[in-house]
Amino acid sequence: MTATTDLTVLSAEAPSLVQSVDWLAIAPVVITAAVGLVVLVADLFLAERHKPALGWISVAGLAAATATLLPLRAGDRATFCLTGDPEACSYVADHFTLVIQFLVLAGALVTALLSVTAVRDTRMPAGEYWFLLLSSAAGAALLPASRDLATLIVALEVASLPAFALVGMRRGDRLSSEAALKFFLSSVTATAVSLMGVSFVYAATGSLHLTQVADRLEDVPGQLDTLAMAGVALTLVGFAFKTAAVPFHFWVPDTYVGAPLPIAGYLSVIGKAVGFTGLILVTVIAFPAYSDIWGPALAVLAALTMTLGNAAALRQSPDRPNSAVRLLAWSSVGQAGYLLVPIAAAAYSGRDQIGSTVAYALMYAAVNLGAFAVAALVARTKPLHRISDYRGLYAERPLAALSLGFFLLCLAGLPPGIIGLFAKVTVFRSAVDAGLGWLALVMAINVVIALYYYLRWTALLFRTPEGAQTRTRAPWPVAAAIVVTAITAVVLSGAPELILRVTSGSLFAQ
């Protein structure tokens, strides 16, 4: 009787080691991953003529995962928390997480619409393609919710590894295979460096949870200070690679050219979202104690990235094969420089500056995916992907030309693309508020440089076409992707406060 009583008392006093799981909080990630598994298994049993159904199952799954964000809009959920420290959680569904997950899942949904036709026309293996795309999207959706370094690295790799295979999915294409190999080798190297950095940080702090790391870095013993600083610097490398920040940008143009166009668009938006999200989490949440190290470093990276990206985009010859894709690739490098500015500013004036990066990323995602959607449409009749192929597009496809012109003006930050202008002003203001006047000046110069190649391409759309025009009917999934992104960009330009309101104030759980 006494033994039984003692056991009862002990069990009542001991903390439970079984963690409860908030299934609603993790629903966006779980649904995306589960649909990916369903598609992979269904591919084994479906006849070849029924394989297109896998694409529509994937589209429906991504739409359902996006819809599950609505019940989470309060941004007050967390799960997989330490029993001894409820504030240290591995998965947090705060407002930052929800905004980035919306960007990732909505972007993956547009990519899926573009891929429905691409998979059929290029005869890529449907089951493998959709499984890889959904797996990558699940990893990308997991990353913004990750609040420990182990989950962060795992999410980064789950998002990245399927992307390597997607880039090389066009069998027998030398450019595709070369792009996949270059992307894989450089990414694996960057990840290895980041893992070494994480191990150094763990050795210095004894924890992997971001909040605990932040607390313990405030008071690192003197003999471990150098180890901690090295860990901070090395951890940032992998995420800087994903953002295509200079000097980790060299893989971008060849990878975009070799990848199927929908995947190039996916990498330009979702791939960047993965990199910037990880960079924000490790700098602002985990490493604020070393802001005097990562702040100036990111400011210099931002200046170099926007300058080199815009200079390279400026040099693209309109008649060169793949020049349109290369221009979008180098443009994305330049845009990455703008996205880095508020993160660098956060080192000087607080984490609320991060809202500027998120606002810019939302604008960029809509218009850049739209530009790739129009490129996918034009490539159906002009597969060389030259900028000169867009001459006279207005005479052939007026709505596509108007949409692309609007997307390019948004990227340039010119009216009527008001959302692009607002986003750039928001980023510019974050640099000024942080006292980074020199960085604001560099950004202003680069914005002027970028105007030339964006306006040159826009003007080409409305010039007199050369030779006979070949018009084919636009596949409705591609047309739908163009319409969705165009409507989104127009609505945001008419009411830019929709984004600015979402990203104002603190996005992180207090």
C-alpha positions in Angstrom: 0.0 0.0 0.0 2.8 2.3 0.9 4.8 1.6 -2.2 1.7 2.2 -4.3 1.1 5.6 -2.6 4.8 6.6 -3.1 4.6 5.8 -6.8 1.4 7.8 -7.1 3.1 10.8 -5.4 6.2 10.6 -7.5 4.2 10.4 -10.7 2.2 13.4 -9.7 5.3 15.5 -8.9 7.5 14.4 -11.9 7.0 16.5 -15.0 5.5 14.7 -18.0 8.0 13.8 -20.7 5.2 13.3 -23.3 4.7 16.4 -25.3 1.3 17.3 -26.6 0.9 18.1 -30.3 -1.1 20.9 -31.6 -2.3 19.3 -34.8 -4.0 22.5 -36.1 -0.8 24.5 -35.7 1.2 22.0 -37.8 -1.7 21.3 -40.3 -0.2 23.4 -43.2 3.0 21.4 -43.2 1.4 18.0 -42.5 -1.2 18.3 -45.2 1.4 19.3 -47.8 3.7 16.4 -46.9 0.7 13.9 -46.7 -0.5 14.9 -50.1 3.0 14.4 -51.4 3.0 10.8 -50.1 -0.5 10.2 -51.5 0.7 11.3 -54.9 3.8 9.1 -54.8 1.8 6.0 -53.9 -1.0 6.7 -56.3 1.5 7.0 -59.1 2.3 3.3 -58.7 -1.3 2.3 -59.4 -2.5 4.8 -62.0 -2.4 4.1 -65.7 -0.4 6.5 -67.8 -3.5 8.2 -69.2 -4.7 9.0 -65.7 -1.3 10.5 -64.5 -2.5 14.1 -65.1 -4.8 13.7 -62.2 -1.8 13.7 -59.9 -1.2 17.3 -60.8 -4.7 18.3 -59.8 -4.5 16.3 -56.6 -1.3 18.4 -55.8 -3.0 21.7 -56.6 -6.0 20.7 -54.4 -3.6 19.7 -51.6 -1.7 23.0 -51.7 -5.0 24.9 -51.8 -6.2 23.0 -48.7 -2.9 23.6 -46.9 -3.2 27.3 -47.6 -6.8 27.4 -46.3 -5.7 25.9 -43.0 -3.8 29.2 -42.2 -7.2 30.9 -41.6 -7.9 29.3 -38.3 -4.4 30.2 -37.2 -4.6 33.9 -37.9 -4.4 34.9 -34.3 -0.8 33.8 -34.3 -0.8 32.5 -30.7 0.0 28.8 -31.1 3.1 26.8 -30.3 3.9 23.1 -30.0 6.8 20.7 -29.3 7.8 22.8 -26.3 10.3 21.7 -23.6 8.5 20.4 -20.5 10.9 22.2 -18.3 10.8 25.5 -20.2 7.4 26.1 -21.9 8.8 29.2 -23.6 11.3 27.1 -25.6 9.3 25.5 -28.4 10.5 23.9 -31.6 7.4 25.0 -33.6 5.8 28.4 -33.2 2.8 29.6 -35.4 3.1 33.3 -34.8 2.3 36.1 -37.3 5.7 35.9 -38.9 5.3 32.1 -39.5 1.8 32.5 -40.9 2.8 35.3 -43.4 5.8 33.3 -44.7 3.8 30.1 -44.9 1.2 31.9 -46.9 3.9 33.2 -49.3 5.4 29.7 -49.6 2.1 27.8 -50.1 0.5 30.3 -52.4 3.7 30.5 -54.4 3.9 26.7 -54.6 0.2 26.7 -55.7 1.0 29.1 -58.6 4.0 26.9 -59.5 1.8 23.8 -59.5 -0.6 25.5 -61.9 2.3 26.3 -64.3 3.6 22.8 -63.9 0.4 21.0 -64.9 1.1 21.8 -68.6 4.9 21.6 -68.3 4.9 18.1 -66.9 2.6 16.9 -69.7 4.4 18.7 -72.6 8.0 17.8 -71.6 7.0 14.2 -70.5 8.6 14.5 -67.1 7.8 11.6 -64.7 4.6 12.9 -63.1 4.6 11.0 -59.8 8.2 11.9 -59.0 7.8 15.6 -60.0 4.7 16.2 -57.9 6.1 14.4 -54.9 9.4 16.4 -55.0 7.5 19.7 -55.4 5.2 19.0 -52.5 8.1 17.7 -50.3 10.1 20.9 -51.0 7.0 23.1 -50.3 6.5 21.2 -47.0 10.1 21.9 -45.9 9.8 25.5 -46.9 6.5 25.8 -44.9 8.2 24.2 -41.9 11.2 26.5 -41.8 9.5 29.8 -40.7 7.9 27.9 -37.7 11.2 26.3 -36.7 12.5 27.7 -33.4 15.5 25.5 -32.8 18.6 25.1 -34.9 18.2 21.4 -35.5 14.7 21.8 -36.9 15.8 24.8 -38.9 18.6 22.9 -40.6 16.3 19.9 -41.2 13.6 22.1 -42.8 16.3 23.9 -44.9 17.4 20.5 -46.3 13.9 19.2 -46.8 13.2 22.3 -48.9 16.5 22.1 -50.8 17.1 18.4 -51.6 14.0 17.9 -53.7 14.8 21.1 -55.5 18.1 19.6 -56.8 16.2 16.8 -58.4 13.5 19.1 -59.8 16.2 21.2 -61.5 17.6 18.1 -63.2 14.2 16.6 -64.1 14.5 17.1 -67.8 16.2 13.8 -68.8 18.7 14.0 -71.5 19.1 17.8 -71.3 22.7 18.7 -70.7 21.9 22.1 -69.3 19.5 20.7 -66.9 21.9 18.1 -65.6 24.7 20.6 -65.3 22.5 23.0 -63.4 21.4 20.4 -61.0 24.9 19.3 -60.3 26.2 22.8 -59.8 23.2 23.6 -57.5 23.7 20.4 -55.5 27.5 20.7 -54.9 27.4 24.4 -54.0 24.4 24.0 -51.7 25.8 20.9 -49.9 29.0 22.8 -49.2 27.1 25.7 -47.8 25.0 23.4 -45.6 28.1 21.7 -44.3 29.6 25.0 -43.3 26.3 26.0 -41.5 26.2 22.6 -39.7 29.7 23.3 -38.4 28.5 26.7 -37.2 25.5 25.2 -35.4 27.9 22.7 -33.7 30.0 25.6 -32.5 27.0 27.5 -31.2 25.8 24.4 -29.4 29.2 23.9 -27.8 29.2 27.5 -26.6 25.7 27.7 -25.3 24.6 24.1 -24.6 21.2 24.6 -26.3 19.7 24.5 -29.8 16.5 26.4 -29.0 16.7 29.9 -30.5 15.4 31.7 -27.4 17.8 29.8 -25.1 20.7 30.4 -27.4 19.9 34.1 -27.4 19.9 34.3 -23.6 23.1 32.3 -23.2 25.0 34.2 -25.8 24.5 37.3 -23.7 26.9 35.8 -21.1 29.3 33.5 -22.9 32.5 32.7 -20.9 35.6 34.5 -22.2 37.3 31.3 -23.3 34.2 30.4 -25.5 33.7 33.8 -27.0 35.8 33.2 -30.2 34.0 29.8 -30.7 30.6 31.5 -30.4 31.6 34.2 -32.9 32.8 31.7 -35.4 29.6 29.7 -34.9 27.5 32.7 -35.6 29.4 33.6 -38.8 29.4 30.0 -40.2 25.7 29.5 -39.4 24.8 32.4 -41.6 26.6 31.0 -44.7 24.0 28.4 -45.6 21.2 30.9 -45.4 23.2 33.5 -47.3 23.6 30.9 -50.1 19.9 30.3 -50.3 19.2 34.1 -50.7 21.8 34.2 -53.5 23.7 36.9 -51.7 27.1 37.8 -53.2 29.5 35.9 -53.1 27.2 32.9 -52.8 25.2 33.8 -56.0 27.2 32.1 -58.7 24.8 29.1 -59.1 21.7 31.3 -59.9 21.9 32.0 -63.6 22.9 28.6 -64.8 20.4 26.9 -62.4 17.5 29.0 -63.6 18.4 28.4 -67.3 18.8 24.6 -66.8 15.6 24.2 -64.7 12.1 23.8 -66.1 10.6 27.3 -66.1 8.1 26.7 -63.3 10.9 25.4 -61.1 13.0 28.5 -62.0 10.1 30.6 -60.8 9.8 28.5 -57.7 13.4 28.9 -56.8 13.3 32.6 -57.4 10.5 33.1 -54.9 10.2 30.1 -52.6 13.9 29.4 -52.5 14.6 33.0 -51.5 11.8 32.9 -48.9 13.6 29.9 -47.3 16.9 31.7 -47.2 15.6 35.0 -45.9 13.4 33.3 -43.3 16.3 31.3 -41.9 18.5 34.4 -42.0 15.9 36.4 -40.0 15.4 33.7 -37.4 19.0 33.1 -36.6 20.0 36.8 -36.6 17.1 38.5 -34.9 16.0 35.8 -32.5 19.1 33.6 -31.9 22.0 36.0 -32.3 21.0 39.5 -31.2 24.0 39.5 -28.8 26.3 39.5 -31.8 24.5 42.1 -33.9 27.7 44.1 -34.0 29.1 41.3 -36.2 26.2 40.2 -38.4 24.7 43.7 -38.8 27.7 45.3 -40.7 28.3 42.0 -42.6 24.8 41.9 -43.9 24.9 45.6 -44.8 28.0 45.0 -46.9 26.4 41.9 -48.5 23.3 43.8 -49.3 25.3 46.5 -51.1 27.4 44.0 -53.1 24.4 41.8 -54.0 22.2 44.6 -55.4 25.1 46.2 -57.3 26.4 43.0 -58.9 22.9 41.7 -59.7 21.8 44.8 -61.4 25.1 45.3 -63.2 24.9 41.7 -64.6 21.2 42.1 -65.6 22.1 45.3 -67.4 24.6 43.4 -69.6 22.1 40.8 -71.0 21.9 40.9 -74.8 18.3 40.7 -76.1 19.3 38.3 -78.9 21.2 35.8 -76.8 19.4 32.5 -76.2 18.0 32.3 -72.6 18.6 36.0 -72.1 15.1 36.5 -70.7 15.6 33.8 -68.0 19.1 35.1 -67.3 17.8 38.7 -66.9 15.2 37.4 -64.4 17.9 35.4 -62.6 20.2 38.4 -62.2 17.3 40.6 -61.4 16.4 38.2 -58.5 20.0 38.6 -57.3 19.6 42.4 -57.3 16.2 42.1 -55.5 17.9 39.9 -52.9 20.1 42.8 -52.1 17.1 45.0 -51.3 15.6 42.2 -49.2 18.8 42.1 -47.1 18.7 45.8 -46.2 16.0 45.6 -43.4 17.7 42.5 -41.9 20.9 44.5 -41.6 18.9 47.5 -40.3 17.5 45.3 -37.5 20.9 45.0 -36.0 20.8 48.8 -35.3 17.2 49.7 -34.7 15.4 46.5 -33.5 13.6 43.5 -34.9 10.5 45.5 -36.0 12.5 46.4 -39.2 11.9 42.8 -40.3 8.4 43.8 -41.4 10.0 45.7 -44.3 11.7 42.6 -45.7 8.5 40.6 -45.3 6.4 43.3 -47.1 9.0 43.4 -49.9 9.0 39.6 -50.2 5.2 39.4 -50.6 5.3 42.0 -53.4 8.2 40.3 -55.1 6.6 36.9 -54.9 3.5 37.9 -56.7 5.1 39.8 -59.5 8.1 37.6 -60.1 6.0 34.4 -60.3 3.7 36.4 -62.7 6.7 37.2 -64.9 7.8 33.6 -65.0 4.2 32.6 -65.9 4.2 34.9 -68.9 7.6 33.5 -69.9 6.2 30.0 -69.7 3.4 31.1 -72.1 5.8 32.7 -74.6 8.1 29.7 -74.5 5.4 27.5 -76.0 6.0 29.1 -79.4 9.5 30.6 -78.8 11.5 28.1 -76.8 14.9 30.0 -77.0 13.8 32.3 -74.2 15.3 35.4 -75.8 14.3 38.9 -74.7 13.8 39.8 -78.4 11.2 37.1 -78.6 8.9 39.4 -76.6 8.9 42.1 -79.3 5.4 42.9 -80.4 3.9 40.6 -77.7 1.0 43.1 -77.3 -0.1 42.5 -80.9 -0.1 38.8 -80.4 -1.3 38.4 -76.8 -2.5 41.8 -75.4 -3.4 40.6 -71.9 -0.1 38.7 -71.4 1.9 41.7 -72.6 0.0 44.1 -70.3 0.5 41.7 -67.4 4.2 41.3 -68.0 4.6 45.1 -68.4 2.8 45.6 -65.1 5.0 43.0 -63.4 8.2 44.7 -64.7 7.0 48.1 -63.6 6.3 46.7 -60.1 9.8 45.3 -60.0 11.2 48.6 -61.1 9.1 50.5 -58.6 7.3 52.7 -61.1 3.7 53.7 -61.4 1.2 52.1 -62.0 3.1 49.4 -60.1 2.5 51.3 -56.8 3.1 48.2 -54.6 6.7 48.0 -56.0 7.3 51.7 -55.2 5.8 51.4 -51.7 7.9 48.3 -51.0 11.1 50.0 -52.0 10.3 53.1 -50.0 9.7 50.9 -47.0 13.0 49.2 -47.4 14.8 52.6 -48.0 13.2 54.0 -44.9 14.4 51.1 -42.8 18.0 51.8 -43.8 17.6 55.5 -43.0 16.0 54.9 -39.7 18.9 52.6 -38.7 21.5 55.2 -39.6 22.7 53.4 -42.7 22.7 56.4 -44.9 25.4 55.0 -47.1 23.4 51.8 -47.8 20.3 53.9 -48.6 22.4 55.8 -51.2 23.7 52.6 -52.7 20.1 51.3 -53.0 18.9 54.5 -54.6 21.7 54.3 -57.3 20.8 50.6 -58.0 17.1 51.4 -58.3 18.0 53.9 -61.0 20.3 51.4 -62.8 17.5 48.7 -62.7 15.1 51.1 -64.4 17.0 50.8 -67.6 16.7 47.1 -68.2 13.1 46.8 -66.8 11.9 49.7 -69.1 13.8 48.3 -72.1 12.0 45.0 -71.8 8.7 46.7 -71.2 9.0 49.0 -74.2 9.8 45.9 -76.4 6.4 44.4 -75.6 4.6 47.3 -77.5 6.9 47.7 -80.5 6.0 46.6 -84.0 6.5 42.8 -84.3 9.0 41.4 -86.7 7.7 38.7 -89.1 4.6 36.6 -88.9 3.2 36.0 -85.4 2.5 32.5 -84.3 -0.5 32.3 -81.9 -1.5 29.3 -80.1 -4.2 28.9 -77.5 -2.9 29.5 -74.0 -3.4 26.4 -71.7 -5.9 27.5 -69.0 -3.7 26.6 -66.0 -1.0 28.9 -67.3 -3.6 31.6 -68.1 -5.0 31.1 -64.6 -1.5 31.6 -63.0 -1.0 34.8 -65.0 -4.5 36.1 -64.1 -4.1 35.3 -60.3 -0.7 37.0 -60.1 -1.8 40.0 -62.2 -5.0 40.5 -60.1 -2.9 40.2 -56.9 -0.4 42.8 -58.1 -3.2 45.2 -59.2 -5.1 44.9 -56.0 -1.9 45.5 -53.9 -1.0 48.5 -56.1 -4.5 49.9 -55.5 -4.3 49.2 -51.7 -0.7 48.8 -50.6 -1.7 49.2 -47.0 -2.9 45.6 -47.2 0.7 44.4 -47.0 2.0 47.2 -44.9 -0.7 46.6 -42.3 0.1 42.9 -42.1 3.8 43.5 -41.7 3.7 46.5 -39.4 4.6 46.1 -35.7 6.1 43.0 -34.2 5.6 39.8 -36.2 7.1 37.5 -33.6 5.4 36.0 -30.5 6.3 38.0 -27.4 
